[in-house]
Amino acid sequence: MSRTRTALLAALALVAGASGTALAVVPGDVGIAAVPCTVDYKVQNQWDTGFTTAVTITNNSAAKSSWSLKWSYAGNQKVSNFWNSKISQSGTAVTATNESYNGSLATGGSVSFGFQGTYSGTNAVPTTFTLDGVTCNVDGGGPTDPGPTDPGTPGTGTRVDNPYAGAKVYVNPEWSANAAAEPGGSRIANQPTGVWLDRVAAINGAGGKMGLRAHLDEALKQKGSGELAVQLVIYDLPGRDCAALASNGEFGPTDIDKYKTQYIDPIAAILADPKYASLRIVTTVELDSLPNLVTNVSPRNTATPNCDTMKSNGNYVKGVGYALNKLGDVPNVYNYVDAGHHGWLGWDDNFSATVQTIKQAATAEGATVNDVHGFITNTANYSALKEPYYTINDSVNGKSVRESKWVDWNRYVDELSYAQAFRQEAVSQGFPSGVGMLIDTSRNGWGGSARPTGPGAKTDVNTYVDGGRLDRRLNTGNWCNQSGAGLGERPQASPAAGIDAYVWIKPPGESDGASSAVPNDEGKGFDRMCDPTYTGNPRNNNNMSGALPNAPLSGHWFSAQFQELMKNAYPAL
């Protein structure tokens, strides 16, 4: 997968000043010839045997539908991998050509790409570049050279294809301490988990907890000389969680301006601090929001008045668009938008419509689809990663598994197949071809003694599916503190085609919601889906909730759940 976020550089600028950058002059300036193109070549990181480089081309001649940039090295540099371009090398000669999605290069337009290379001895910057055979002026900036900037953004930079590739991932010391304090918890206390910014107070730290800057400062310590990704959950929309109550937020349905100025703007300002420019900051943007505008609005029988309100006032769309725009302006931020899970959105009337709604948000409030680096599924949920003992194509006695009560005409039976299909649908609807997927595997292992070891009996389609399915919930609509769940696949980069990483965005051991009403000052209500005695609603086909008893407020430590997750982990601990 390759992807790009083209910097919107000024097309016309003065000839190089003290910085040494050579840029095109304003046409018509007497006595000065226009420069046909400029190349900004910046070595971003360099170590004993390798380096990474960002290259920006600015075209000041006729518009192009494709491009080819060539240069030669004076030393023994070798390009080892690359993104946002196709690079070939013969000896010292290197050629970079456009990908299918970034071939257009308007007059005054720019395009960026990057690569990693190896060397020994010296790593001199090339002195000559040609764009389609025409020699360009060059800026050979090193790691400290800021290069050209867009005055409308906090800076420019080239994002890597996959922020998890070749990188460690931040271990939240607060979660790690909670895990390590549990009997047996030291076995997973070093795993990376998401940092949830679920209210304004979380930005600066509340109740003695670390704020955003404290986490980023700690991340710099953990980073060392390598690469490190930090996972942040952006989660405070106006009218948040319109179809649930356990994690309702602090902003009312009409508080879109407060959301922008009190929540997103301060986060964006911190992330844009040059101090944190070396971190790969992964944001998972507004969970459980946009899909609600598809599945839980009138005339659906699952509609709620709150979701109808958020659909009509547009503040979910505006809020997500604003977040994508502001956070996407920070060069080292990677936005992943929530894509629900297969047991929510896998039906024909939900699947494509959800992508349409996400695209509406991704083109609102100044955002573009290029501000979306990818999507995340199964966040804080329990859907099995892969069902090994039955597929959507199976049938029993002439009946498709889609007719079973469990599958209920869904087109997907697990998260991996759903996530890969969601990615393809997003690309078909206009998202960049390089978007990647994340899958939250923090609580979808379904191991332990109840885990099936083979297919169910082919007595009938329900016996077959129920006997072989790993996901032991009563219904895929059950989402709160599920009994029998276990830790899933450990976080890892590039585990399957189209998947950037398996992640633990929901920190295992943190409650989904209280089992009974608990007075609090966190804006969190009581949702009956967290009550183990609740008999259900249309969203879970009126099944029992399957929730564990005695759970605390959402986000609070739930020791009994943590112990159960470890006991039922798959792969086992």
C-alpha positions in Angstrom: 0.0 0.0 0.0 1.2 3.5 -0.8 -0.4 6.7 0.1 0.4 10.4 -0.1 -0.6 13.6 1.5 0.5 16.3 -1.0 1.7 19.5 0.7 -0.1 22.6 -0.5 3.0 24.6 -1.2 2.9 28.2 -2.5 3.4 28.0 -6.3 5.4 31.2 -6.6 8.1 32.4 -4.3 11.3 34.4 -4.3 14.6 33.0 -5.4 16.6 31.3 -2.7 17.5 33.4 0.3 19.6 32.7 3.3 18.2 29.2 3.6 19.6 28.1 0.3 16.3 26.9 -1.0 15.8 27.6 -4.8 12.2 28.2 -5.7 10.5 29.6 -8.8 10.2 33.4 -9.2 7.1 35.3 -10.0 6.6 35.3 -13.8 7.2 38.6 -15.3 9.9 39.7 -12.9 12.3 41.7 -15.1 15.7 40.2 -15.6 15.0 36.9 -13.7 14.2 33.7 -15.5 11.6 31.4 -14.1 12.8 28.1 -12.6 11.0 25.2 -14.4 10.9 23.0 -11.2 12.4 22.7 -7.8 13.3 19.7 -5.7 13.4 19.7 -1.9 15.5 16.7 -0.8 15.6 16.3 3.0 17.4 13.6 4.9 15.0 13.3 7.8 16.8 10.6 9.8 20.3 9.2 9.5 22.1 6.4 11.4 25.3 4.5 10.8 24.2 2.5 7.8 20.9 4.0 6.8 18.7 7.0 6.3 15.2 8.1 5.4 14.5 10.9 3.0 11.5 13.1 2.1 11.4 14.6 -1.4 9.0 17.3 -2.6 8.8 18.3 -6.3 7.3 21.7 -7.3 6.4 22.0 -11.0 6.5 25.5 -12.5 6.1 24.5 -16.1 3.2 23.0 -18.0 0.8 20.8 -16.1 1.6 17.1 -16.1 -0.5 13.9 -16.0 2.6 11.8 -15.0 6.1 12.5 -13.9 9.6 11.0 -13.6 12.3 12.4 -11.4 15.9 11.2 -11.8 19.1 11.7 -9.9 22.5 10.0 -9.3 24.4 9.4 -6.1 28.0 10.2 -5.6 28.4 7.4 -3.1 27.1 3.9 -2.6 23.6 4.8 -1.4 21.0 2.2 -2.2 17.2 2.7 -2.0 15.7 -0.1 0.0 12.0 0.8 0.2 9.8 3.7 -0.8 6.3 5.2 -0.5 4.1 7.4 -2.6 6.3 6.8 -5.7 7.8 3.9 -7.6 11.6 3.9 -7.4 14.1 1.9 -9.4 17.9 2.1 -9.2 20.7 1.0 -11.6 24.1 1.6 -10.1 24.1 5.1 -8.8 21.2 6.2 -11.0 17.8 6.5 -9.4 14.4 7.0 -11.1 11.2 7.9 -9.1 7.9 7.8 -11.0 4.4 8.6 -9.9 1.9 6.2 -8.4 -1.5 5.9 -10.1 -3.1 8.3 -7.7 -0.5 11.2 -7.8 0.5 11.5 -11.4 -1.3 14.9 -11.9 1.0 17.8 -11.3 -0.5 21.2 -12.0 1.5 24.3 -12.9 2.6 25.5 -9.5 1.6 22.2 -7.9 3.7 20.0 -5.7 3.9 16.3 -4.9 5.8 14.5 -2.1 7.2 11.0 -1.7 9.7 9.3 0.6 12.1 6.4 0.8 14.6 4.6 3.0 18.1 3.8 2.0 21.4 2.3 3.0 24.9 3.7 2.7 28.4 3.5 4.1 31.0 6.2 4.4 29.2 9.5 3.4 25.6 10.2 2.5 26.0 13.2 0.2 22.9 14.9 -1.1 22.6 14.6 -4.9 23.4 17.8 -6.7 21.3 17.4 -9.9 17.7 16.4 -10.4 15.8 16.2 -13.7 12.0 16.2 -13.9 11.0 14.6 -17.2 14.4 15.5 -18.6 14.4 19.1 -17.4 17.0 20.1 -14.7 15.5 21.5 -11.5 16.9 23.7 -8.8 17.7 21.8 -5.6 17.4 22.3 -1.9 19.6 19.7 -0.2 18.2 20.1 3.3 19.4 17.9 6.1 17.5 16.6 9.1 17.4 20.1 10.7 16.5 22.0 7.6 12.8 22.9 7.9 12.3 23.1 4.1 9.3 24.9 2.5 6.2 25.2 4.6 2.5 25.9 3.9 1.6 28.9 6.0 -1.9 27.4 6.5 -0.7 24.3 8.3 1.7 23.6 11.2 4.3 22.2 8.8 4.8 19.7 6.0 6.2 16.2 5.9 6.0 12.9 4.2 4.0 10.2 6.0 5.1 6.7 5.8 3.0 4.0 4.2 2.2 2.3 7.5 3.0 4.0 10.8 3.3 0.7 12.6 5.9 -0.8 10.2 9.3 -0.8 11.7 8.2 1.0 14.9 7.7 0.3 18.5 4.3 1.3 19.9 3.8 3.4 23.0 3.1 1.6 26.3 0.8 3.7 28.5 2.5 3.5 31.9 -0.8 4.1 33.7 -2.4 1.1 32.1 0.8 -0.9 32.4 0.8 -0.3 36.2 -2.8 -1.4 36.5 -2.1 -4.6 34.5 1.1 -5.4 36.4 -0.7 -5.0 39.8 -3.1 -7.9 38.8 -2.1 -11.5 39.6 -0.5 -12.7 36.3 -0.8 -9.3 34.7 2.9 -8.8 34.2 2.6 -11.2 31.2 0.9 -8.5 29.2 1.8 -5.3 31.0 4.3 -4.3 28.3 1.7 -4.3 25.5 0.8 -1.0 23.8 -2.7 0.3 24.3 -4.7 3.4 23.2 -4.7 6.6 25.2 -8.3 7.8 25.4 -8.9 11.5 25.2 -12.6 11.2 26.1 -13.2 14.6 27.6 -11.6 18.0 27.7 -10.1 17.4 31.1 -8.1 14.4 29.7 -6.1 16.8 27.5 -4.3 18.3 30.5 -4.8 15.4 32.9 -7.6 14.9 35.4 -7.8 13.1 38.7 -4.1 12.7 38.9 -3.8 11.1 35.5 -1.3 12.0 32.8 -2.3 14.6 30.2 -1.6 14.5 26.5 1.8 16.3 26.8 2.8 13.9 29.6 2.1 10.9 27.4 3.9 12.4 24.5 6.9 13.3 26.6 7.0 9.7 27.9 6.7 8.5 24.3 9.8 10.4 23.4 11.7 8.5 26.2 10.4 5.2 25.0 11.3 6.0 21.4 15.0 6.1 21.8 16.8 6.2 18.5 14.2 4.2 16.6 10.6 4.9 15.4 7.6 4.9 17.8 3.9 5.1 17.2 1.5 6.7 19.8 -2.2 5.7 19.7 -4.7 8.4 20.7 -8.5 8.0 20.8 -10.3 11.2 19.7 -13.7 10.8 21.4 -15.8 13.7 22.6 -18.3 14.6 19.8 -21.4 16.7 20.6 -24.2 14.3 21.6 -21.7 11.5 21.8 -22.9 7.9 21.5 -26.5 8.8 20.5 -27.6 5.1 20.6 -26.0 4.3 24.0 -25.7 5.8 27.4 -22.7 4.2 29.1 -20.2 6.6 27.6 -22.3 9.7 26.7 -20.0 12.7 26.5 -19.9 16.2 28.1 -21.0 18.2 25.1 -24.7 18.6 24.2 -26.0 18.0 20.6 -25.5 21.7 19.6 -22.1 22.3 21.2 -20.2 22.0 18.0 -18.2 25.3 18.5 -17.2 24.1 22.0 -16.0 20.8 20.5 -13.9 22.7 18.0 -12.3 25.3 20.3 -12.2 23.5 23.6 -11.3 20.0 22.5 -9.9 19.6 18.9 -8.0 22.9 18.7 -6.0 22.3 21.9 -5.2 18.7 20.9 -4.1 19.8 17.4 -1.9 22.5 18.9 -0.1 20.1 21.2 0.4 17.5 18.4 1.9 20.2 16.2 4.6 21.1 18.7 7.9 20.5 16.8 9.1 18.7 20.0 6.9 15.7 19.0 7.6 15.8 15.3 9.6 12.5 15.4 6.7 10.5 16.8 4.2 8.7 14.6 0.9 9.8 16.1 -2.0 7.5 15.3 -5.5 9.0 16.0 -8.6 6.8 16.0 -11.3 9.3 15.3 -14.7 9.4 17.0 -15.7 5.9 17.7 -19.4 4.9 17.5 -20.5 8.1 15.8 -20.9 8.1 12.0 -22.3 4.5 11.8 -25.1 5.5 14.2 -26.3 8.0 11.5 -26.9 4.9 9.2 -28.3 2.3 11.5 -29.9 4.1 14.4 -32.0 6.8 12.7 -35.6 6.9 11.5 -37.3 4.9 10.0 -35.2 2.0 11.4 -36.7 0.2 14.3 -33.4 0.7 16.1 -33.7 4.5 15.8 -33.3 6.7 18.9 -34.4 10.3 19.2 -30.8 11.3 20.0 -29.5 9.8 16.8 -32.2 11.5 14.8 -31.2 14.8 16.3 -27.5 14.3 15.4 -28.5 13.3 11.9 -30.6 16.4 11.4 -28.2 18.9 12.9 -25.2 17.5 11.1 -22.8 17.9 14.0 -21.4 14.4 13.9 -20.4 15.1 10.2 -19.1 18.6 11.0 -17.2 17.4 14.1 -15.5 14.5 12.4 -14.7 16.7 9.4 -13.2 19.4 11.6 -11.1 16.9 13.5 -9.8 15.2 10.3 -8.9 18.6 8.9 -7.1 20.0 11.9 -5.3 16.9 12.9 -4.5 16.0 9.3 -2.6 19.3 9.0 0.0 17.9 11.4 2.5 16.0 9.2 3.2 13.2 11.6 -0.4 12.5 12.5 -2.2 9.4 10.9 -6.0 9.6 11.1 -8.0 6.3 11.2 -11.8 6.7 11.1 -14.1 4.3 13.0 -15.7 1.7 10.8 -17.8 -0.1 13.4 -17.6 -3.9 13.2 -19.0 -6.7 11.0 -21.9 -7.5 13.5 -23.0 -3.9 13.2 -22.4 -2.8 9.6 -22.0 -6.1 7.6 -25.5 -6.1 6.2 -26.2 -4.8 2.7 -28.2 -1.8 3.8 -25.5 -0.7 6.2 -22.2 -1.4 4.5 -22.0 0.9 1.6 -24.1 3.6 3.3 -21.6 3.8 6.1 -18.7 4.5 3.7 -20.8 7.2 2.1 -21.4 8.8 5.4 -17.8 8.7 6.4 -16.9 10.2 3.0 -19.4 13.0 3.7 -17.6 13.8 6.9 -14.2 13.4 5.3 -15.1 16.2 2.9 -16.7 18.5 5.4 -15.2 21.5 7.4 -12.2 21.7 5.1 -11.2 18.0 5.3 -10.4 15.9 2.3 -10.2 12.2 1.8 -6.4 12.6 1.9 -6.8 13.4 5.6 -7.9 9.8 6.2 -5.0 7.4 6.5 -7.2 4.5 7.1 -10.1 3.0 9.1 -10.4 1.0 12.3 -12.8 -1.8 13.1 -13.9 -3.6 16.2 -12.8 -0.9 18.5 -13.7 -1.8 22.1 -15.7 -4.7 20.7 -15.6 -8.5 20.7 -16.1 -9.7 17.2 -13.9 -12.7 16.4 -10.9 -11.9 14.2 -11.3 -15.0 12.1 -13.9 -17.8 12.2 -11.9 -20.9 11.2 -14.8 -23.5 11.3 -17.3 -22.0 9.0 -17.5 -19.4 6.2 -20.2 -17.2 4.7 -20.3 -19.5 1.7 -21.2 -22.7 3.6 -24.6 -24.3 3.6 -26.3 -27.1 5.5 -29.1 -29.2 4.0 -29.6 -26.6 1.3 -29.7 -23.6 3.7 -27.0 -20.9 3.6 -25.3 -20.0 6.9 -26.6 -16.6 6.2 -30.0 -18.0 7.2 -28.8 -19.0 10.6 -30.0 -17.0 13.7 -26.4 -16.0 14.5 -25.4 -14.7 11.0 -28.9 -13.4 10.3 -28.3 -12.6 6.6 -25.0 -10.7 7.3 -22.4 -11.0 4.6 -19.5 -11.3 7.0 -18.8 -13.7 9.8 -15.6 -12.2 11.2 -13.6 -9.0 11.4 -10.7 -9.8 9.1 -13.0 -10.5 6.1 -15.1 -7.4 7.0 -12.1 -5.1 7.3 -10.6 -6.2 4.0 -14.0 -5.7 2.3 -14.5 -2.3 3.9 -11.2 -1.1 2.6 -12.1 -2.1 -0.9 -15.5 -0.4 -0.7 -13.8 2.8 0.6 -11.4 2.8 -2.3 -14.2 2.3 -4.7 -16.0 5.3 -3.3 -13.1 7.6 -3.7 -10.8 7.2 -0.8 -7.0 6.9 -1.7 -6.0 3.5 -2.9 -3.4 3.2 -0.2 -5.7 3.4 2.9 -5.0 0.8 5.5 -7.1 -0.9 8.2 -6.6 -1.4 11.9 -8.4 -4.1 13.8 -8.8 -3.9 17.6 -8.0 -7.4 18.9 -7.8 -6.5 22.6 -10.8 -8.6 23.6 -11.8 -10.9 20.7 -9.7 -14.0 21.4 -12.5 -16.2 22.7 -10.2 -18.8 24.1 -10.5 -20.9 27.2 -12.5 -24.1 27.7 -15.5 -22.9 25.7 -13.5 -22.4 22.5 -14.7 -24.8 19.8 -12.1 -27.2 18.3 -13.9 -27.9 15.0 -17.1 -27.3 13.0 -20.5 -27.8 14.5 -22.7 -30.8 13.6 -24.5 -30.5 10.2 -27.9 -31.4 11.8 -29.2 -28.0 10.7 -27.7 -24.6 9.8 -28.1 -23.2 13.4 -26.5 -26.3 15.0 -23.6 -26.0 12.5 -22.9 -22.3 13.1 -23.5 -22.3 16.8 -21.3 -25.4 17.3 -18.4 -24.0 15.4 -18.3 -20.3 16.0 -15.6 -18.8 18.2 -17.6 -15.7 19.2 -19.6 -17.0 22.1 -21.8 -14.0 22.6 -25.6 -14.3 22.6 -25.8 -11.8 19.8 -23.3 -9.7 17.8 -25.2 -6.7 19.1 -23.9 -7.3 22.6 -21.1 -4.9 23.4 -20.8 -4.3 27.1 -18.3 -6.2 29.3 -19.0 -9.5 27.6 -18.8 -12.7 29.7 -16.4 -15.3 28.3 -14.3 -12.9 26.2 -10.5 -13.2 26.1 -7.5 -11.3 25.0 -7.0 -11.6 21.2 -4.0 -11.5 18.9 -1.2 -9.4 20.4 -0.5 -6.0 18.7 1.5 -6.5 15.5 2.2 -4.6 12.3 1.2 -5.8 8.8 -0.5 -9.1 9.8 -2.6 -9.5 6.7 -3.3 -8.0 3.3 -4.7 -4.5 3.6 -4.3 -4.5 7.4 -1.8 -2.0 8.8 -1.9 -3.5 12.3 -3.7 -5.5 14.9 -4.0 -3.1 17.9 -5.2 -2.9 21.4 -7.0 0.4 21.3 -9.4 -0.5 24.1 -7.1 -1.1 27.1 -8.0 -4.6 28.4 -9.4 -4.3 31.9 -11.1 -0.9 31.4 -14.9 -1.2 31.8 -17.3 -0.6 29.0 -19.9 0.8 31.4 -21.4 0.3 34.8 -23.7 -2.6 35.6 -26.1 -0.2 37.5 -26.5 3.5 37.7 -23.5 5.2 39.3 -23.6 9.0 40.0 -20.5 10.6 38.5 -19.1 13.9 37.2 -17.8 12.4 33.9 -21.1 12.7 31.9 -21.5 8.9 31.8 -25.0 7.5 32.0 -26.3 4.0 32.7 -27.0 1.7 29.7 -29.1 -1.4 30.3 -26.9 -3.3 27.9 -24.3 -3.3 30.7 -26.8 -4.8 33.1 -26.5 -8.6 33.2 -30.3 -8.9 34.0 -31.3 -6.9 30.9 -33.4 -8.8 28.3 -32.4 -6.8 25.3 -33.8 -4.5 22.6 -34.1 -4.6 18.7 -30.4 -3.8 18.3 -29.5 -7.2 19.8 -32.6 -9.1 18.7 -34.0 -8.9 22.2 -31.3 -11.3 23.7 -29.9 -11.1 27.2 -27.1 -8.6 27.4 -24.4 -11.1 28.3 -22.6 -8.5 30.5 -20.5 -9.2 33.5 -21.9 -8.1 36.9 -20.5 -5.5 39.3 -18.8 -3.4 36.6 -17.7 0.1 37.3 -18.1 3.2 35.1 -16.7 3.1 31.5 -13.0 3.6 31.5 -12.6 2.6 35.1 -10.5 -0.5 36.1 -12.5 -3.7 36.2 -10.3 -6.3 37.8 -12.8 -9.2 37.4 -13.0 -8.6 33.6 -9.2 -8.3 33.3 -8.8 -11.7 35.0 -11.4 -13.3 32.7 -9.7 -11.8 29.6 -6.4 -13.3 30.6 -8.0 -16.7 31.4 -9.7 -16.8 28.0 -6.8 -15.3 26.0 -6.2 -16.8 22.5 -3.4 -17.2 21.7 -3.1 -18.3 25.4 -0.8 -16.4 27.7 
